[in-house]
Amino acid sequence: MMHYVDGNRGASADQPASSEIVGNDSQIADAKKMLPGLAAISSESNNAQLGSAQSSTVLKDRFGRIHQSLRISVTDVCNIRCQYCMPAEGAQFLASERLLSFEQIEEFVRVAVSFGIRRIRLTGGEPLSRPNLHQLVAKLSAIDGVDDLALTTNGTLLAPQLPGLVRAGLRRINLSLDTLSATTFEHISRRKSFQNVLEGLQAALKCPDVEVKLNTLVLRHLNMCEVIDLVTYAREHQVDIRFIEFMPLDASRQWQNSSVVTGHELREIISRRFGPLNRLVDQRSSQPSADYELSDGSLKIGFIDSVSQPFCGACDRLRLTADGQLQNCLFGTEHWPVVQLLQTLPPDRESIGALLQACVSAKHPAHGISDPQFVAPPRAMYQIGG
């Protein structure tokens, strides 16, 4: 049984029983059969021979989607309590000893890269609440085959940590900015740290070695009135902004379809003020954002329409939770436990590869939010990793 601890790490509370854990020894054995060339690798030499045996192996699911992106949650702890993600009180966090160590994460990424993973994003919770995150960034940026290493953050802890992160090799940051009002920020996040967000953003924008994007989630009755102001702010500061639809991943389970401000609505609002938006050609077919630019070319605006216009058909993402569970979908209810395979170093890379393949092979064609039978995952966003 997995345990969470309440608040700042106190007494344990059981994980919701509806979360399904899969990937036992028999499943791993079955999955190994999917790996060309690995069956002949002995336990004494599998680590040394893994690379050559997997040279032509990719993480391809039964719908033809090749997976090259991995999102790694380094912690479920967050220092704010956004309404669309966390409960107002009684947030349950994993005990520190249940988090994957940086060395375990590094070893997992090395195996994942040998299967074609190329893009890594560090998430949480708030990833910068994990002490010494720059050490993990340095480990991952040094891995041959990691082409892109990014971070998603709420920005409150960014300013003092940014120099160390950049020296370690971080090159891209997505920063959440839902409002330009300290009062609205406090209402959304239930915390008074808006000035810290602005300080973190300004520090990042001044750093020539970092690409910055803003992530904005619009709630109909809270910050929808600020859409134009946020676009104007992004244009003035020459930083791309992406609007994200509200998804059924809030801890309080208050999500309703009617509460979603769709990308279509937002594009209409922006077009009325700034003129027609020009659709841009996607740099990657698997990217979640549909990108546009203002008619004068002065700003790129992305729309992640996860609810109203799902992009599951081109999804190439896998997720690793802070406690070492693989997920093939943000809305998935199944988890493949890799933590046991990482408990000894060097790890059993053959079995990790088999688990990766099993996870990808079980991926569904879509998340199914619009289906009448849809059931939200038992974990909230902060427990999965955004």
C-alpha positions as YAML, in Angstrom:
chain: A
units: angstrom
residues:
- id: 1
  name: MET
  ca: [0.00, 0.00, 0.00]
- id: 2
  name: MET
  ca: [1.30, 3.45, -0.89]
- id: 3
  name: HIS
  ca: [1.05, 6.09, 1.79]
- id: 4
  name: TYR
  ca: [0.72, 9.85, 1.64]
- id: 5
  name: VAL
  ca: [1.30, 12.18, 4.55]
- id: 6
  name: ASP
  ca: [-0.91, 15.08, 5.41]
- id: 7
  name: GLY
  ca: [0.24, 18.67, 5.21]
- id: 8
  name: ASN
  ca: [3.96, 19.16, 5.83]
- id: 9
  name: ARG
  ca: [4.70, 15.46, 6.25]
- id: 10
  name: GLY
  ca: [2.81, 14.10, 9.20]
- id: 11
  name: ALA
  ca: [0.76, 10.97, 9.80]
- id: 12
  name: SER
  ca: [0.18, 8.74, 6.79]
- id: 13
  name: ALA
  ca: [-3.04, 8.41, 4.86]
- id: 14
  name: ASP
  ca: [-3.75, 5.58, 2.46]
- id: 15
  name: GLN
  ca: [-3.76, 6.15, -1.27]
- id: 16
  name: PRO
  ca: [-7.25, 6.06, -2.81]
- id: 17
  name: ALA
  ca: [-8.17, 2.44, -3.45]
- id: 18
  name: SER
  ca: [-9.37, 3.19, -6.98]
- id: 19
  name: SER
  ca: [-5.84, 3.75, -8.25]
- id: 20
  name: GLU
  ca: [-4.83, 0.61, -10.13]
- id: 21
  name: ILE
  ca: [-1.21, -0.50, -9.96]
- id: 22
  name: VAL
  ca: [-0.10, -2.87, -12.69]
- id: 23
  name: GLY
  ca: [3.24, -4.27, -13.73]
- id: 24
  name: ASN
  ca: [3.96, -7.23, -11.47]
- id: 25
  name: ASP
  ca: [6.70, -9.80, -12.05]
- id: 26
  name: SER
  ca: [4.68, -11.85, -14.53]
- id: 27
  name: GLN
  ca: [3.76, -8.76, -16.53]
- id: 28
  name: ILE
  ca: [7.39, -7.68, -16.63]
- id: 29
  name: ALA
  ca: [8.38, -11.14, -17.86]
- id: 30
  name: ASP
  ca: [5.73, -10.98, -20.58]
- id: 31
  name: ALA
  ca: [6.79, -7.50, -21.55]
- id: 32
  name: LYS
  ca: [10.42, -8.56, -21.92]
- id: 33
  name: LYS
  ca: [9.38, -10.72, -24.85]
- id: 34
  name: MET
  ca: [8.58, -7.49, -26.69]
- id: 35
  name: LEU
  ca: [12.18, -6.30, -26.56]
- id: 36
  name: PRO
  ca: [14.23, -7.52, -29.55]
- id: 37
  name: GLY
  ca: [17.55, -8.98, -28.52]
- id: 38
  name: LEU
  ca: [17.09, -8.60, -24.79]
- id: 39
  name: ALA
  ca: [16.12, -12.17, -23.98]
- id: 40
  name: ALA
  ca: [19.70, -13.35, -24.53]
- id: 41
  name: ILE
  ca: [21.25, -10.76, -22.25]
- id: 42
  name: SER
  ca: [22.39, -12.27, -18.98]
- id: 43
  name: SER
  ca: [21.82, -10.56, -15.66]
- id: 44
  name: GLU
  ca: [25.58, -10.05, -15.30]
- id: 45
  name: SER
  ca: [25.97, -8.21, -18.57]
- id: 46
  name: ASN
  ca: [22.61, -6.64, -19.34]
- id: 47
  name: ASN
  ca: [23.61, -3.13, -18.33]
- id: 48
  name: ALA
  ca: [26.64, -3.16, -20.62]
- id: 49
  name: GLN
  ca: [24.78, -4.60, -23.60]
- id: 50
  name: LEU
  ca: [21.49, -2.72, -23.28]
- id: 51
  name: GLY
  ca: [22.40, 0.07, -25.66]
- id: 52
  name: SER
  ca: [23.32, -2.15, -28.61]
- id: 53
  name: ALA
  ca: [20.36, -4.49, -28.06]
- id: 54
  name: GLN
  ca: [17.91, -1.57, -28.12]
- id: 55
  name: SER
  ca: [19.50, 0.45, -30.89]
- id: 56
  name: SER
  ca: [16.48, -0.04, -33.15]
- id: 57
  name: THR
  ca: [13.86, -0.14, -30.39]
- id: 58
  name: VAL
  ca: [11.34, 2.68, -30.06]
- id: 59
  name: LEU
  ca: [8.38, 3.13, -27.76]
- id: 60
  name: LYS
  ca: [5.60, 2.64, -30.28]
- id: 61
  name: ASP
  ca: [2.05, 1.95, -29.16]
- id: 62
  name: ARG
  ca: [-0.60, -0.11, -30.97]
- id: 63
  name: PHE
  ca: [-1.91, 3.05, -32.67]
- id: 64
  name: GLY
  ca: [1.45, 3.88, -34.21]
- id: 65
  name: ARG
  ca: [2.36, 6.73, -31.86]
- id: 66
  name: ILE
  ca: [6.11, 6.87, -31.17]
- id: 67
  name: HIS
  ca: [6.90, 8.24, -27.71]
- id: 68
  name: GLN
  ca: [9.79, 10.67, -27.34]
- id: 69
  name: SER
  ca: [8.70, 12.87, -24.43]
- id: 70
  name: LEU
  ca: [8.91, 12.13, -20.70]
- id: 71
  name: ARG
  ca: [7.50, 14.30, -17.92]
- id: 72
  name: ILE
  ca: [9.11, 13.65, -14.55]
- id: 73
  name: SER
  ca: [7.50, 14.80, -11.33]
- id: 74
  name: VAL
  ca: [10.25, 15.35, -8.76]
- id: 75
  name: THR
  ca: [7.84, 16.07, -5.89]
- id: 76
  name: ASP
  ca: [4.14, 16.36, -5.18]
- id: 77
  name: VAL
  ca: [4.75, 19.20, -2.72]
- id: 78
  name: CYS
  ca: [3.57, 22.64, -3.76]
- id: 79
  name: ASN
  ca: [3.83, 25.90, -1.87]
- id: 80
  name: ILE
  ca: [0.58, 27.36, -3.23]
- id: 81
  name: ARG
  ca: [-2.95, 25.93, -3.38]
- id: 82
  name: CYS
  ca: [-4.44, 26.73, -6.78]
- id: 83
  name: GLN
  ca: [-8.15, 25.98, -6.99]
- id: 84
  name: TYR
  ca: [-7.83, 24.04, -10.24]
- id: 85
  name: CYS
  ca: [-5.26, 21.68, -8.77]
- id: 86
  name: MET
  ca: [-5.07, 21.44, -4.98]
- id: 87
  name: PRO
  ca: [-7.38, 21.34, -1.97]
- id: 88
  name: ALA
  ca: [-7.62, 24.45, 0.19]
- id: 89
  name: GLU
  ca: [-6.63, 22.47, 3.30]
- id: 90
  name: GLY
  ca: [-5.30, 19.05, 4.16]
- id: 91
  name: ALA
  ca: [-3.14, 18.48, 1.08]
- id: 92
  name: GLN
  ca: [-1.58, 15.03, 1.23]
- id: 93
  name: PHE
  ca: [2.08, 14.74, 0.27]
- id: 94
  name: LEU
  ca: [4.35, 11.77, -0.08]
- id: 95
  name: ALA
  ca: [6.83, 11.15, 2.72]
- id: 96
  name: SER
  ca: [10.30, 12.25, 1.65]
- id: 97
  name: GLU
  ca: [11.70, 8.72, 1.69]
- id: 98
  name: ARG
  ca: [9.15, 7.65, -0.93]
- id: 99
  name: LEU
  ca: [10.43, 10.10, -3.54]
- id: 100
  name: LEU
  ca: [12.73, 8.79, -6.22]
- id: 101
  name: SER
  ca: [16.29, 9.94, -5.60]
- id: 102
  name: PHE
  ca: [18.10, 12.00, -8.22]
- id: 103
  name: GLU
  ca: [20.31, 8.98, -8.93]
- id: 104
  name: GLN
  ca: [17.26, 6.79, -9.53]
- id: 105
  name: ILE
  ca: [15.72, 9.36, -11.86]
- id: 106
  name: GLU
  ca: [19.00, 9.61, -13.76]
- id: 107
  name: GLU
  ca: [19.20, 5.84, -14.21]
- id: 108
  name: PHE
  ca: [15.61, 5.68, -15.41]
- id: 109
  name: VAL
  ca: [16.20, 8.45, -17.94]
- id: 110
  name: ARG
  ca: [19.27, 6.65, -19.28]
- id: 111
  name: VAL
  ca: [17.13, 3.60, -20.02]
- id: 112
  name: ALA
  ca: [14.31, 5.72, -21.46]
- id: 113
  name: VAL
  ca: [16.74, 7.51, -23.77]
- id: 114
  name: SER
  ca: [17.92, 4.15, -25.11]
- id: 115
  name: PHE
  ca: [14.30, 3.61, -26.17]
- id: 116
  name: GLY
  ca: [14.06, 6.91, -28.01]
- id: 117
  name: ILE
  ca: [13.00, 9.40, -25.33]
- id: 118
  name: ARG
  ca: [14.53, 12.75, -26.29]
- id: 119
  name: ARG
  ca: [12.62, 15.45, -24.42]
- id: 120
  name: ILE
  ca: [12.47, 15.72, -20.63]
- id: 121
  name: ARG
  ca: [10.31, 18.09, -18.59]
- id: 122
  name: LEU
  ca: [10.62, 18.39, -14.81]
- id: 123
  name: THR
  ca: [7.32, 19.02, -13.04]
- id: 124
  name: GLY
  ca: [5.58, 18.68, -9.68]
- id: 125
  name: GLY
  ca: [3.89, 19.78, -7.40]
- id: 126
  name: GLU
  ca: [6.27, 22.68, -7.51]
- id: 127
  name: PRO
  ca: [9.57, 21.16, -8.68]
- id: 128
  name: LEU
  ca: [11.64, 23.98, -7.19]
- id: 129
  name: SER
  ca: [10.43, 22.98, -3.72]
- id: 130
  name: ARG
  ca: [12.66, 19.88, -4.09]
- id: 131
  name: PRO
  ca: [16.03, 20.84, -2.54]
- id: 132
  name: ASN
  ca: [19.05, 21.08, -4.85]
- id: 133
  name: LEU
  ca: [17.10, 20.56, -8.05]
- id: 134
  name: HIS
  ca: [20.04, 21.96, -10.00]
- id: 135
  name: GLN
  ca: [21.91, 18.74, -9.19]
- id: 136
  name: LEU
  ca: [19.31, 16.68, -11.04]
- id: 137
  name: VAL
  ca: [19.34, 19.13, -13.94]
- id: 138
  name: ALA
  ca: [23.12, 18.67, -14.22]
- id: 139
  name: LYS
  ca: [22.79, 14.88, -14.22]
- id: 140
  name: LEU
  ca: [20.10, 14.85, -16.90]
- id: 141
  name: SER
  ca: [21.65, 17.50, -19.13]
- id: 142
  name: ALA
  ca: [24.83, 15.40, -19.27]
- id: 143
  name: ILE
  ca: [23.03, 12.35, -20.71]
- id: 144
  name: ASP
  ca: [23.79, 11.83, -24.38]
- id: 145
  name: GLY
  ca: [20.46, 11.73, -26.21]
- id: 146
  name: VAL
  ca: [18.55, 14.22, -24.06]
- id: 147
  name: ASP
  ca: [17.89, 16.91, -26.66]
- id: 148
  name: ASP
  ca: [15.59, 19.10, -24.61]
- id: 149
  name: LEU
  ca: [15.43, 19.67, -20.85]
- id: 150
  name: ALA
  ca: [12.65, 21.92, -19.56]
- id: 151
  name: LEU
  ca: [10.99, 22.94, -16.30]
- id: 152
  name: THR
  ca: [7.41, 23.84, -15.40]
- id: 153
  name: THR
  ca: [7.13, 26.10, -12.35]
- id: 154
  name: ASN
  ca: [4.77, 28.46, -10.56]
- id: 155
  name: GLY
  ca: [7.67, 30.91, -10.37]
- id: 156
  name: THR
  ca: [7.52, 31.66, -6.65]
- id: 157
  name: LEU
  ca: [10.90, 30.03, -5.94]
- id: 158
  name: LEU
  ca: [12.56, 30.67, -9.29]
- id: 159
  name: ALA
  ca: [14.55, 33.89, -8.90]
- id: 160
  name: PRO
  ca: [17.16, 32.69, -6.36]
- id: 161
  name: GLN
  ca: [17.54, 29.27, -8.01]
- id: 162
  name: LEU
  ca: [17.70, 30.37, -11.64]
- id: 163
  name: PRO
  ca: [21.50, 30.95, -11.91]
- id: 164
  name: GLY
  ca: [22.29, 27.47, -10.60]
- id: 165
  name: LEU
  ca: [19.69, 25.86, -12.86]
- id: 166
  name: VAL
  ca: [21.08, 27.60, -15.94]
- id: 167
  name: ARG
  ca: [24.66, 26.65, -15.06]
- id: 168
  name: ALA
  ca: [23.46, 23.05, -14.72]
- id: 169
  name: GLY
  ca: [22.03, 23.04, -18.22]
- id: 170
  name: LEU
  ca: [18.37, 24.11, -18.02]
- id: 171
  name: ARG
  ca: [17.33, 25.86, -21.21]
- id: 172
  name: ARG
  ca: [13.53, 26.13, -21.18]
- id: 173
  name: ILE
  ca: [11.04, 27.26, -18.54]
- id: 174
  name: ASN
  ca: [7.24, 27.31, -18.61]
- id: 175
  name: LEU
  ca: [6.00, 29.64, -15.88]
- id: 176
  name: SER
  ca: [2.40, 29.80, -14.69]
- id: 177
  name: LEU
  ca: [0.86, 33.26, -14.80]
- id: 178
  name: ASP
  ca: [-2.93, 33.23, -14.44]
- id: 179
  name: THR
  ca: [-3.41, 36.85, -13.42]
- id: 180
  name: LEU
  ca: [-1.74, 40.26, -13.18]
- id: 181
  name: SER
  ca: [-3.59, 41.08, -9.97]
- id: 182
  name: ALA
  ca: [-2.18, 40.25, -6.55]
- id: 183
  name: THR
  ca: [-5.72, 40.02, -5.21]
- id: 184
  name: THR
  ca: [-6.85, 37.59, -7.88]
- id: 185
  name: PHE
  ca: [-3.65, 35.59, -7.46]
- id: 186
  name: GLU
  ca: [-4.41, 35.20, -3.78]
- id: 187
  name: HIS
  ca: [-7.96, 34.14, -4.58]
- id: 188
  name: ILE
  ca: [-6.83, 31.53, -7.10]
- id: 189
  name: SER
  ca: [-3.76, 30.23, -5.24]
- id: 190
  name: ARG
  ca: [-4.88, 30.89, -1.65]
- id: 191
  name: ARG
  ca: [-1.39, 32.28, -0.97]
- id: 192
  name: LYS
  ca: [0.28, 35.71, -0.96]
- id: 193
  name: SER
  ca: [3.28, 35.17, -3.21]
- id: 194
  name: PHE
  ca: [2.40, 37.10, -6.35]
- id: 195
  name: GLN
  ca: [5.42, 39.37, -6.09]
- id: 196
  name: ASN
  ca: [7.70, 36.34, -5.98]
- id: 197
  name: VAL
  ca: [6.14, 35.10, -9.24]
- id: 198
  name: LEU
  ca: [6.86, 38.42, -10.95]
- id: 199
  name: GLU
  ca: [10.43, 38.43, -9.62]
- id: 200
  name: GLY
  ca: [10.98, 34.93, -10.94]
- id: 201
  name: LEU
  ca: [9.53, 35.82, -14.31]
- id: 202
  name: GLN
  ca: [11.62, 38.98, -14.65]
- id: 203
  name: ALA
  ca: [14.78, 37.08, -13.72]
- id: 204
  name: ALA
  ca: [14.04, 34.45, -16.37]
- id: 205
  name: LEU
  ca: [13.25, 37.04, -19.05]
- id: 206
  name: LYS
  ca: [16.59, 38.74, -18.39]
- id: 207
  name: CYS
  ca: [18.49, 35.48, -18.81]
- id: 208
  name: PRO
  ca: [19.67, 35.10, -22.43]
- id: 209
  name: ASP
  ca: [20.26, 31.35, -22.08]
- id: 210
  name: VAL
  ca: [16.67, 30.44, -21.19]
- id: 211
  name: GLU
  ca: [13.57, 30.26, -23.38]
- id: 212
  name: VAL
  ca: [10.49, 31.31, -21.38]
- id: 213
  name: LYS
  ca: [6.81, 30.65, -22.00]
- id: 214
  name: LEU
  ca: [3.83, 31.66, -19.91]
- id: 215
  name: ASN
  ca: [1.13, 29.13, -19.04]
- id: 216
  name: THR
  ca: [-2.28, 30.59, -18.25]
- id: 217
  name: LEU
  ca: [-5.31, 28.65, -17.06]
- id: 218
  name: VAL
  ca: [-8.53, 30.63, -17.38]
- id: 219
  name: LEU
  ca: [-11.38, 30.09, -14.92]
- id: 220
  name: ARG
  ca: [-14.67, 31.50, -16.07]
- id: 221
  name: HIS
  ca: [-15.58, 33.46, -12.95]
- id: 222
  name: LEU
  ca: [-12.10, 34.38, -11.75]
- id: 223
  name: ASN
  ca: [-9.68, 35.57, -14.42]
- id: 224
  name: MET
  ca: [-11.52, 35.42, -17.74]
- id: 225
  name: CYS
  ca: [-11.77, 39.21, -17.56]
- id: 226
  name: GLU
  ca: [-7.94, 39.44, -17.68]
- id: 227
  name: VAL
  ca: [-7.33, 37.62, -20.95]
- id: 228
  name: ILE
  ca: [-6.69, 40.81, -22.92]
- id: 229
  name: ASP
  ca: [-4.45, 42.21, -20.18]
- id: 230
  name: LEU
  ca: [-2.42, 39.01, -20.10]
- id: 231
  name: VAL
  ca: [-1.95, 39.01, -23.88]
- id: 232
  name: THR
  ca: [-0.94, 42.67, -23.74]
- id: 233
  name: TYR
  ca: [1.54, 41.91, -20.96]
- id: 234
  name: ALA
  ca: [3.04, 39.03, -22.93]
- id: 235
  name: ARG
  ca: [3.41, 41.20, -26.03]
- id: 236
  name: GLU
  ca: [5.03, 44.02, -24.09]
- id: 237
  name: HIS
  ca: [7.54, 41.61, -22.55]
- id: 238
  name: GLN
  ca: [8.06, 39.62, -25.77]
- id: 239
  name: VAL
  ca: [7.26, 36.27, -24.16]
- id: 240
  name: ASP
  ca: [5.07, 33.56, -25.69]
- id: 241
  name: ILE
  ca: [1.86, 32.79, -23.81]
- id: 242
  name: ARG
  ca: [-0.23, 29.60, -23.85]
- id: 243
  name: PHE
  ca: [-3.80, 29.28, -22.63]
- id: 244
  name: ILE
  ca: [-4.71, 25.93, -21.08]
- id: 245
  name: GLU
  ca: [-8.23, 24.60, -20.65]
- id: 246
  name: PHE
  ca: [-9.38, 23.64, -17.15]
- id: 247
  name: MET
  ca: [-9.13, 19.84, -16.86]
- id: 248
  name: PRO
  ca: [-10.82, 17.40, -14.44]
- id: 249
  name: LEU
  ca: [-7.72, 17.02, -12.27]
- id: 250
  name: ASP
  ca: [-8.61, 19.28, -9.35]
- id: 251
  name: ALA
  ca: [-8.30, 17.75, -5.89]
- id: 252
  name: SER
  ca: [-11.69, 19.07, -4.78]
- id: 253
  name: ARG
  ca: [-13.46, 17.36, -7.70]
- id: 254
  name: GLN
  ca: [-15.43, 20.50, -8.55]
- id: 255
  name: TRP
  ca: [-14.69, 20.35, -12.29]
- id: 256
  name: GLN
  ca: [-17.63, 20.57, -14.66]
- id: 257
  name: ASN
  ca: [-17.62, 20.85, -18.42]
- id: 258
  name: SER
  ca: [-19.55, 24.10, -18.14]
- id: 259
  name: SER
  ca: [-16.68, 25.63, -16.16]
- id: 260
  name: VAL
  ca: [-14.23, 25.15, -19.03]
- id: 261
  name: VAL
  ca: [-13.32, 28.28, -20.97]
- id: 262
  name: THR
  ca: [-12.53, 26.74, -24.33]
- id: 263
  name: GLY
  ca: [-9.75, 27.70, -26.65]
- id: 264
  name: HIS
  ca: [-12.37, 28.70, -29.21]
- id: 265
  name: GLU
  ca: [-13.86, 31.20, -26.76]
- id: 266
  name: LEU
  ca: [-10.44, 32.61, -25.96]
- id: 267
  name: ARG
  ca: [-9.49, 32.99, -29.61]
- id: 268
  name: GLU
  ca: [-12.69, 34.93, -30.22]
- id: 269
  name: ILE
  ca: [-12.01, 37.23, -27.27]
- id: 270
  name: ILE
  ca: [-8.45, 37.91, -28.42]
- id: 271
  name: SER
  ca: [-9.43, 38.37, -32.06]
- id: 272
  name: ARG
  ca: [-12.03, 41.00, -31.17]
- id: 273
  name: ARG
  ca: [-9.32, 43.09, -29.54]
- id: 274
  name: PHE
  ca: [-6.22, 42.38, -31.63]
- id: 275
  name: GLY
  ca: [-7.63, 41.32, -34.99]
- id: 276
  name: PRO
  ca: [-7.57, 37.93, -36.72]
- id: 277
  name: LEU
  ca: [-5.10, 35.37, -35.42]
- id: 278
  name: ASN
  ca: [-2.83, 33.64, -37.91]
- id: 279
  name: ARG
  ca: [-2.51, 29.87, -37.43]
- id: 280
  name: LEU
  ca: [1.10, 28.71, -37.39]
- id: 281
  name: VAL
  ca: [2.41, 25.40, -38.68]
- id: 282
  name: ASP
  ca: [3.17, 23.08, -35.76]
- id: 283
  name: GLN
  ca: [6.87, 22.50, -35.22]
- id: 284
  name: ARG
  ca: [6.03, 18.98, -34.06]
- id: 285
  name: SER
  ca: [2.88, 17.04, -34.79]
- id: 286
  name: SER
  ca: [2.88, 15.82, -31.18]
- id: 287
  name: GLN
  ca: [3.02, 19.22, -29.50]
- id: 288
  name: PRO
  ca: [-0.03, 19.88, -27.32]
- id: 289
  name: SER
  ca: [-0.35, 23.52, -28.23]
- id: 290
  name: ALA
  ca: [-2.11, 24.88, -31.33]
- id: 291
  name: ASP
  ca: [-0.05, 27.99, -32.04]
- id: 292
  name: TYR
  ca: [-1.20, 31.29, -33.50]
- id: 293
  name: GLU
  ca: [0.28, 34.74, -33.80]
- id: 294
  name: LEU
  ca: [-1.19, 38.20, -33.73]
- id: 295
  name: SER
  ca: [-1.85, 39.60, -37.18]
- id: 296
  name: ASP
  ca: [1.12, 41.98, -36.86]
- id: 297
  name: GLY
  ca: [3.42, 39.12, -35.89]
- id: 298
  name: SER
  ca: [4.23, 40.69, -32.53]
- id: 299
  name: LEU
  ca: [3.27, 37.73, -30.31]
- id: 300
  name: LYS
  ca: [2.86, 33.96, -30.49]
- id: 301
  name: ILE
  ca: [-0.12, 32.58, -28.57]
- id: 302
  name: GLY
  ca: [-0.69, 28.89, -27.94]
- id: 303
  name: PHE
  ca: [-3.91, 27.13, -27.01]
- id: 304
  name: ILE
  ca: [-3.89, 23.77, -25.24]
- id: 305
  name: ASP
  ca: [-7.46, 22.64, -25.81]
- id: 306
  name: SER
  ca: [-7.21, 19.37, -23.88]
- id: 307
  name: VAL
  ca: [-10.96, 19.16, -23.24]
- id: 308
  name: SER
  ca: [-12.67, 20.71, -26.26]
- id: 309
  name: GLN
  ca: [-10.22, 19.61, -28.96]
- id: 310
  name: PRO
  ca: [-8.12, 16.71, -27.64]
- id: 311
  name: PHE
  ca: [-4.79, 16.05, -29.32]
- id: 312
  name: CYS
  ca: [-4.50, 12.44, -28.16]
- id: 313
  name: GLY
  ca: [-4.00, 11.10, -31.68]
- id: 314
  name: ALA
  ca: [-0.50, 12.55, -31.80]
- id: 315
  name: CYS
  ca: [0.43, 12.23, -28.12]
- id: 316
  name: ASP
  ca: [4.01, 11.08, -27.56]
- id: 317
  name: ARG
  ca: [4.25, 11.64, -23.80]
- id: 318
  name: LEU
  ca: [4.87, 9.37, -20.84]
- id: 319
  name: ARG
  ca: [4.89, 10.39, -17.18]
- id: 320
  name: LEU
  ca: [6.94, 9.34, -14.18]
- id: 321
  name: THR
  ca: [5.41, 10.27, -10.83]
- id: 322
  name: ALA
  ca: [7.49, 11.39, -7.88]
- id: 323
  name: ASP
  ca: [7.08, 7.99, -6.21]
- id: 324
  name: GLY
  ca: [8.19, 6.04, -9.26]
- id: 325
  name: GLN
  ca: [4.97, 5.11, -11.08]
- id: 326
  name: LEU
  ca: [4.85, 5.18, -14.87]
- id: 327
  name: GLN
  ca: [1.73, 6.58, -16.53]
- id: 328
  name: ASN
  ca: [0.91, 6.64, -20.22]
- id: 329
  name: CYS
  ca: [-1.76, 9.32, -19.92]
- id: 330
  name: LEU
  ca: [-2.39, 12.26, -17.62]
- id: 331
  name: PHE
  ca: [-5.94, 10.93, -17.16]
- id: 332
  name: GLY
  ca: [-4.96, 7.29, -16.86]
- id: 333
  name: THR
  ca: [-6.01, 5.15, -13.91]
- id: 334
  name: GLU
  ca: [-3.27, 2.54, -14.40]
- id: 335
  name: HIS
  ca: [0.29, 2.83, -13.11]
- id: 336
  name: TRP
  ca: [3.35, 0.74, -13.85]
- id: 337
  name: PRO
  ca: [5.61, 0.68, -10.75]
- id: 338
  name: VAL
  ca: [9.22, 1.22, -11.73]
- id: 339
  name: VAL
  ca: [10.36, 2.20, -8.25]
- id: 340
  name: GLN
  ca: [11.10, -1.39, -7.20]
- id: 341
  name: LEU
  ca: [13.43, -1.80, -10.18]
- id: 342
  name: LEU
  ca: [15.37, 1.33, -9.19]
- id: 343
  name: GLN
  ca: [15.95, 0.43, -5.56]
- id: 344
  name: THR
  ca: [19.35, -1.10, -6.30]
- id: 345
  name: LEU
  ca: [21.98, 0.70, -8.36]
- id: 346
  name: PRO
  ca: [22.86, -0.10, -11.03]
- id: 347
  name: PRO
  ca: [19.24, -1.08, -11.68]
- id: 348
  name: ASP
  ca: [17.78, -3.93, -13.67]
- id: 349
  name: ARG
  ca: [17.68, -2.07, -16.94]
- id: 350
  name: GLU
  ca: [16.21, -4.95, -18.88]
- id: 351
  name: SER
  ca: [13.14, -5.03, -16.66]
- id: 352
  name: ILE
  ca: [12.83, -1.25, -16.76]
- id: 353
  name: GLY
  ca: [12.82, -1.40, -20.54]
- id: 354
  name: ALA
  ca: [10.18, -4.11, -20.45]
- id: 355
  name: LEU
  ca: [8.02, -2.00, -18.16]
- id: 356
  name: LEU
  ca: [8.35, 0.98, -20.48]
- id: 357
  name: GLN
  ca: [7.19, -1.13, -23.38]
- id: 358
  name: ALA
  ca: [4.29, -2.59, -21.40]
- id: 359
  name: CYS
  ca: [3.17, 0.88, -20.36]
- id: 360
  name: VAL
  ca: [3.25, 2.20, -23.92]
- id: 361
  name: SER
  ca: [1.53, -0.89, -25.35]
- id: 362
  name: ALA
  ca: [-1.41, -0.44, -22.99]
- id: 363
  name: LYS
  ca: [-2.05, 3.18, -23.97]
- id: 364
  name: HIS
  ca: [-5.60, 3.97, -25.02]
- id: 365
  name: PRO
  ca: [-6.44, 5.92, -28.20]
- id: 366
  name: ALA
  ca: [-7.71, 8.94, -26.22]
- id: 367
  name: HIS
  ca: [-8.34, 10.22, -22.69]
- id: 368
  name: GLY
  ca: [-12.12, 10.00, -23.09]
- id: 369
  name: ILE
  ca: [-13.10, 13.10, -21.11]
- id: 370
  name: SER
  ca: [-16.17, 13.57, -23.30]
- id: 371
  name: ASP
  ca: [-17.31, 9.98, -22.86]
- id: 372
  name: PRO
  ca: [-20.31, 9.46, -20.55]
- id: 373
  name: GLN
  ca: [-18.37, 6.71, -18.76]
- id: 374
  name: PHE
  ca: [-15.33, 8.91, -18.09]
- id: 375
  name: VAL
  ca: [-13.99, 8.70, -14.56]
- id: 376
  name: ALA
  ca: [-11.41, 11.22, -13.39]
- id: 377
  name: PRO
  ca: [-8.15, 9.69, -12.16]
- id: 378
  name: PRO
  ca: [-7.91, 9.19, -8.40]
- id: 379
  name: ARG
  ca: [-4.85, 11.42, -8.18]
- id: 380
  name: ALA
  ca: [-5.05, 15.18, -8.60]
- id: 381
  name: MET
  ca: [-2.70, 17.08, -10.90]
- id: 382
  name: TYR
  ca: [-0.16, 17.82, -8.19]
- id: 383
  name: GLN
  ca: [0.09, 14.10, -7.36]
- id: 384
  name: ILE
  ca: [0.68, 13.11, -10.99]
- id: 385
  name: GLY
  ca: [2.87, 15.88, -12.31]
- id: 386
  name: GLY
  ca: [1.62, 18.48, -14.80]
...
